[in-house]
Amino acid sequence: MSSIVGFVQSLPKAELHLHIEGSLEPELMMALAKRNGVKLPFASVEEIRRAYEFQNLQEFLDIYYQGMSVLQREEDFYDLTMAYLRRVHADNCRHVEIFFDPQGHTERGISFATAIDGILRGLADGEKEFGITSHLIMSFLRHLSEDDAFQTLEQSKPWHDRILGVGLDSSEMGHPPSKFERVFAAARDMGLKSFAHGGEEGPPAYVQECLDLLQVDRLDHGNRSLEDEALTARLAEAQIALTVCPLSNLKLCVVDDLQNHPLKVMIDKGLKVTINSDDPSYFGGYLNDNYIATAEALDLSKEDLALCARNSITASFMDAGRQKLLLAEIDGLLA
């Protein structure tokens, strides 16, 4: 596997499915709690790590929102963003399109401006320091109402020149994409792109709603699409990119073993698959960890890995000239 590890490290790649709040490492969580006088139910970093044993998506979300409580000031969001970019720079990631959850902050009394200004400042400094270009995606929390999402969309207007699009995340079961059809239409009318989590725990019908009702530009997860042959063929023909997160799927028990992960089947069926880390602090692996663990479990070839990296670049909304340069770099590695 050493040759695969070296090859993955050398691949230029983009990360398209990353929740910035999910990159909050226990060490930073403890430091911010101390800085902001936030009382956590954990006495140590080790105790936090022991709590990261989840049986399903909801158990993860419960502790995820608890950890988020330490993010209080603009500087906290800046430090969080820079810590992620510093880490992903080590994985030879050249471009990121990251999610943030404004409702997770505004509903606990943190202003929209505090969160987004800190993140945007971090992304700007990250490009200067690490050369990582970026876009920011504002996600709606699907366990909240569409009216709440409309309020968040209204709050976001002053930053629309710096927001790529809207996303949809949090508890999938019981919250179909159709619940948010109107707010996604309004966001599109404002010139924002559309992204949504679908088919992680939810059924193929949720993926169809993402395509038909939300008119997504990219689908996050999409694993359960394979249960519907017509849907799989549709995704392959339209080349809708899927932002797959293998270690997340393992940690949340979406798959019981990485050797049973559907990523190789997705590739073989012609789906436009990308590899991502989702919430790397909680799921035990950043971008290259996901590439390497999946390559090892599924016996992926260098061509498979290069395809996933190439897909991450062509599925992104980075500048076309930069895309061309990075694709040429991948071709050079294979040659």
C-alpha positions in Angstrom: 0.0 0.0 0.0 3.0 2.4 0.3 2.8 3.2 -3.4 -0.9 4.0 -3.1 -0.2 6.2 -0.1 2.4 8.1 -2.0 0.2 8.4 -5.1 -2.8 9.7 -3.1 -0.5 12.3 -1.5 0.8 13.4 -4.9 -2.7 13.8 -6.3 -4.0 17.4 -6.5 -7.6 17.2 -5.3 -10.7 19.2 -4.2 -12.9 18.6 -1.2 -16.6 19.2 -1.9 -18.3 17.7 1.2 -16.9 19.2 4.4 -18.9 20.8 7.3 -16.5 23.3 8.8 -18.1 22.8 12.2 -17.3 19.1 11.8 -13.6 19.8 11.6 -13.5 21.1 15.2 -10.8 19.0 16.8 -11.1 18.1 20.5 -8.0 20.2 21.3 -9.4 23.3 19.7 -12.8 22.6 21.3 -11.3 22.6 24.8 -9.2 25.7 24.0 -12.2 27.6 22.8 -14.3 26.5 25.7 -11.7 27.9 28.0 -11.3 31.1 26.0 -15.1 31.7 26.0 -16.0 30.3 29.5 -18.2 27.5 28.0 -18.8 24.6 30.3 -18.4 21.3 28.5 -19.6 17.9 29.8 -16.0 16.6 29.2 -13.0 16.8 31.5 -10.4 16.1 28.8 -9.6 15.7 25.2 -9.5 11.9 25.7 -13.0 12.0 27.1 -14.3 13.9 24.1 -12.7 11.3 21.8 -14.3 8.5 23.7 -17.7 10.1 23.2 -17.2 9.9 19.4 -18.8 6.4 19.2 -22.0 6.7 17.3 -24.6 4.2 16.3 -26.4 6.4 13.8 -26.7 9.9 12.3 -28.8 11.3 15.2 -26.4 10.2 17.9 -23.6 12.0 16.0 -25.7 15.1 15.5 -26.5 15.4 19.3 -22.8 15.7 20.2 -22.0 17.7 17.1 -24.4 20.5 18.2 -23.0 20.2 21.7 -19.5 20.8 20.5 -20.6 23.7 18.4 -21.4 25.7 21.6 -17.8 26.7 22.0 -17.9 28.8 18.8 -18.9 32.2 20.1 -16.8 34.9 18.4 -15.7 35.8 14.9 -12.1 34.8 15.9 -13.4 31.3 16.9 -14.8 30.7 13.4 -11.6 32.1 11.9 -9.4 29.8 14.0 -11.6 26.8 13.1 -11.4 27.6 9.4 -7.6 28.1 9.4 -7.1 24.9 11.4 -9.0 22.9 8.7 -7.2 24.5 5.8 -3.8 23.9 7.4 -4.7 20.3 7.9 -6.1 19.7 4.4 -3.2 21.5 2.8 -1.0 18.7 4.2 -3.2 16.3 2.0 -2.4 18.3 -1.2 -5.9 19.6 -1.4 -6.0 22.6 -3.7 -9.6 23.7 -3.6 -12.5 23.4 -1.0 -16.2 24.0 -1.2 -17.3 23.9 2.5 -20.6 23.9 4.2 -21.5 25.9 7.3 -24.7 25.7 9.4 -25.8 29.3 10.2 -28.9 28.1 12.0 -26.8 26.1 14.4 -25.3 29.4 15.5 -28.2 31.9 15.2 -30.6 29.8 17.2 -28.1 29.9 20.1 -27.7 33.7 19.9 -24.6 34.0 17.7 -25.2 36.4 14.8 -25.1 35.4 11.2 -22.3 37.9 10.6 -20.1 36.6 13.4 -20.0 33.1 11.9 -19.7 34.0 8.2 -17.3 36.8 8.6 -14.9 34.6 10.6 -15.1 31.8 8.1 -14.7 34.1 5.1 -11.7 35.8 6.6 -10.2 32.3 7.3 -10.8 31.2 3.7 -9.2 34.4 2.3 -6.1 34.0 4.5 -6.0 30.3 3.7 -5.7 31.1 0.0 -2.9 33.5 0.7 -1.0 31.2 3.0 -1.7 27.8 1.5 -2.8 28.5 -2.1 -6.2 26.8 -1.5 -9.0 28.4 -3.4 -12.5 28.1 -2.0 -16.2 28.6 -2.0 -18.7 28.7 0.9 -22.1 26.9 0.9 -24.8 27.9 3.4 -26.7 24.8 4.6 -30.2 24.7 5.9 -30.9 22.3 8.8 -33.6 20.0 7.6 -35.0 19.2 11.2 -36.0 22.9 11.3 -38.9 24.4 9.4 -38.8 25.8 5.9 -39.9 29.2 7.4 -36.7 29.1 9.5 -34.8 28.4 6.3 -36.4 31.4 4.6 -35.4 33.6 7.5 -31.8 32.4 7.1 -31.9 33.0 3.4 -33.0 36.6 4.1 -30.3 37.1 6.7 -27.7 35.9 4.1 -28.5 38.5 1.4 -25.6 40.9 2.2 -23.1 38.1 1.6 -24.6 36.6 -1.6 -21.6 37.7 -3.6 -19.4 35.5 -1.4 -21.8 32.5 -1.0 -21.7 29.8 -3.7 -25.1 28.3 -2.9 -27.4 26.7 -0.4 -27.2 23.1 1.0 -29.4 20.8 3.0 -28.1 18.7 5.9 -28.8 17.4 9.4 -31.4 14.6 10.2 -32.5 13.1 6.9 -35.1 10.6 8.0 -38.6 12.2 8.2 -37.4 15.4 6.5 -37.8 14.9 2.8 -36.2 17.4 0.4 -39.8 18.4 -0.7 -40.1 20.1 2.6 -37.7 22.8 1.3 -38.8 23.0 -2.3 -39.9 26.7 -2.1 -36.8 28.0 -0.3 -34.5 26.3 -2.8 -36.5 27.9 -5.7 -36.1 31.3 -4.0 -32.4 30.7 -3.6 -32.0 29.8 -7.2 -33.9 32.9 -8.2 -31.2 34.9 -6.2 -28.5 33.2 -8.3 -27.3 30.7 -5.7 -26.4 27.1 -6.6 -28.2 24.1 -5.0 -26.8 21.2 -3.0 -28.4 18.7 -0.8 -27.7 15.6 1.3 -29.7 12.7 0.0 -29.6 8.9 0.1 -27.3 8.6 3.1 -30.0 7.2 5.4 -33.0 8.4 3.4 -34.5 6.3 0.5 -33.9 6.6 -3.2 -37.1 8.7 -3.4 -35.3 11.4 -1.4 -32.6 11.5 -4.1 -35.3 11.8 -6.8 -36.7 14.8 -4.9 -33.3 16.4 -4.7 -33.1 16.1 -8.5 -36.6 17.0 -9.4 -37.7 19.5 -6.7 -34.5 21.0 -5.4 -32.8 20.8 -8.8 -29.4 20.2 -7.2 -26.1 21.0 -8.9 -24.4 18.3 -6.9 -25.7 15.5 -4.7 -24.2 14.9 -1.2 -23.8 11.2 -0.3 -26.2 9.4 -2.7 -25.3 5.9 -1.5 -28.9 4.5 -1.5 -29.4 5.6 -5.1 -28.0 2.2 -6.1 -31.2 0.6 -4.8 -33.0 2.0 -7.8 -31.7 1.0 -11.2 -33.5 3.7 -13.1 -32.3 6.4 -10.7 -28.7 5.1 -10.9 -28.9 5.2 -14.7 -30.2 8.7 -14.6 -27.4 9.9 -12.3 -24.8 8.3 -14.6 -26.3 9.8 -17.8 -26.6 13.3 -16.3 -23.2 13.0 -14.6 -24.6 14.5 -11.4 -21.6 14.5 -9.1 -21.9 12.5 -5.8 -19.8 13.7 -2.8 -19.2 10.4 -1.1 -17.8 10.2 2.4 -16.5 6.7 3.1 -15.2 7.0 6.7 -18.3 9.0 7.7 -20.5 6.2 6.3 -18.5 3.6 8.3 -18.6 5.7 11.5 -22.3 6.3 11.3 -23.0 2.6 10.5 -24.4 3.4 7.0 -22.0 0.6 6.0 -20.9 -2.1 8.5 -17.5 -2.6 6.9 -15.5 -0.4 4.5 -15.1 -3.5 2.3 -18.9 -3.3 1.7 -18.8 0.4 0.8 -20.6 1.0 -2.6 -17.9 3.4 -4.0 -16.4 0.9 -6.4 -19.8 -0.1 -7.6 -20.6 3.5 -8.2 -17.5 3.9 -10.3 -18.2 0.8 -12.3 -21.8 2.0 -13.0 -20.4 5.3 -14.4 -21.4 7.6 -11.6 -19.4 10.8 -11.1 -18.0 9.9 -7.7 -15.8 12.1 -5.4 -14.2 11.2 -2.1 -14.6 13.6 0.9 -14.3 13.6 4.7 -17.6 15.1 5.8 -16.9 15.8 9.5 -13.3 14.7 9.8 -12.8 15.4 13.5 -15.7 13.2 14.5 -15.2 10.5 11.9 -11.5 9.9 12.3 -10.1 10.9 9.0 -9.4 13.8 6.7 -9.3 13.8 2.9 -6.3 11.5 2.3 -7.4 9.2 5.1 -10.6 8.6 3.2 -8.8 8.0 -0.1 -6.3 5.6 1.4 -8.7 3.6 3.6 -11.2 3.2 0.7 -8.4 2.2 -1.7 -7.2 -0.5 0.7 -10.7 -1.8 1.5 -11.9 -1.9 -2.1 -8.6 -2.6 -3.9 -9.0 0.6 -5.9 -6.4 1.2 -8.6 -4.4 4.3 -9.2 -6.7 5.0 -12.1 -9.8 4.7 -9.8 -8.2 7.2 -7.4 -7.2 9.6 -10.2 -10.7 9.5 -11.5 -12.1 10.5 -8.1 -9.6 13.3 -7.9 -10.4 14.4 -11.4 -14.1 14.3 -10.6 -13.6 16.5 -7.6 -12.0 19.1 -9.8 -14.6 19.0 -12.6 -17.5 18.9 -10.2 -16.3 22.0 -8.4 -17.0 25.6 -9.3 -13.4 26.7 -9.3 -12.1 28.8 -12.1 -11.9 26.9 -15.5 -8.2 27.8 -16.0 -7.3 26.4 -12.6 -9.3 23.3 -13.3 -7.4 22.8 -16.5 -4.0 23.1 -14.7 -5.0 20.6 -12.0 -6.3 18.1 -14.5 -3.1 18.3 -16.5 -1.2 17.7 -13.2 -3.2 14.5 -12.6 -2.7 13.3 -16.2 1.1 13.9 -15.7 1.0 11.7 -12.6 -0.7 8.8 -14.4 1.7 9.1 -17.4 
